[in-house]
């Protein structure tokens, strides 16, 4: 089986874990070739791809989708034009990658594989309903560094972090004045209801605005679908910023190291640690007893990749509780959970584990063991290969029945 992996430069961040799936596919006997769309002329890369004649093409977050143009001016996806199946693995919210997805709505040979169940709703909203599969996130050990044997950081806070006042100022300058109240109403509702999904929240709150506003807003989004999706994504980013800034606001005075992008004024006792690459981030995590995480609204229900990375590095993840979390880790045994809007609960958990670092270390060790047992690429790669084989078998069966 020939499988092509389309990429744009070197895979960084959480995307690098997908390389582990490629290795599993190779070990299972698949012929896997990688094509970098940023090397040379695109037409030359496409020709090499066609010469390879893959049965399946794999990319991340639709980053490798390629379109051609018919004589009548209509766009056609390369997978439909040449008869292979294009598989996109969504490690993040599909709404963030709307430009190519909107053009894929009428494509027959596109298959989405997503890592959060709510991403299926986003794909349907974008008009992609023909086929999709779910796999849990995973960590490729070959893309990690080994945890430090000695820990010298008590608490790490995982960003990115931005003062929501900065985002609010930008929104006020770049958003239609009559839409600004709706923007903040949806953003604040998401902040107060962390497990809600933006698609449902926005529709629910829109129904509460006056009829004139509803009519104007519906007309605008129907005429400007891409602007509307950008509007929703900005709300999601704002709500996430509100969550993280809220946490930092009452952890003032606690010796806290913040890793990742930071924009705003540091609180007393907080330090922003600048890093050059993901290896430095992992090394810091491996040296910490506890790593505080706050789920972005782009990860509405699943476990996410970052908590798995933190767990792999043997740092106890201190993460906001959600109803689905016990399906991935055992709360208070493999992760430390907090109620995202309960200040007393958060302060109590942080102070307790600062005073009981050995307990935090033991939770981190159990979390690492769980990742090694359940969240590596082997099962995911085997699942994809079985899915591909089933697709080929169905196609062969259909061909035989038609013949």
Protein Blocks (a to p, Z undefined) as FASTA:
>chain_A
ZZddddehjaehjllmmmmmmmmmmmnopacddddfkgojfklmmmmmmmnopabdcdee
hllgccdddfkopacdfklmnopacddddfbdfklmmmmmmmmmmpfkbccddfbfklmm
mmmmnopakbccdddddddfklpccddfbdcbfbdcddddddfklmmmmmmmmgcfklmm
mmmmmmmmmmmmmmbcfklmmmmmmmmmcfklmmmmmmmmmmmmmlmmmmmmmmmmmmmm
mmmmmmmmmmghiacddedjdeddddehiacdddfblmlmmmmmmmpmbdcddddfklmk
bnojmlmmmmmnopacdddddfklmmmbcghklpccddfklmklmmmmmmmmmmmmmlmm
mmmmmmmmmmmmmmcfklmmmmmmmmmmmmmmmmmmmmmmmZZ
